[in-house]
Amino acid sequence: MTSRTQELLREALALPAEERADVAAELLASLEEPTLADETAAEGAWAQEIERRARRVIAGESAGDPWEDVRKRIAHGLARR
């Protein structure tokens, strides 16, 4: 490790636990950059899921939830963070 890297590590280790966890997560995520194949597979999976959900709605198997209810659930979840 370079002296700059060691200095950064010392500074990071002095952070509160929650901030250290955030830094660690960001560092790990930076090592796991998705490949084009990963992105293509994810897009295909989402397309299949959207189609599956649309077919359920068209068939009357799922009415979904009103936007206002969904918005409230999202706002409530974000407020708890």
Secondary structure, 3 states (H helix, E strand, C coil): CCHHHHHHHHHHHCCCHHHHHHHHHHHHHHHCCCCHHHHHHHHHHHHHHHHHHHHHHHCCCCCCCCHHHHHHHHHHHHHCC
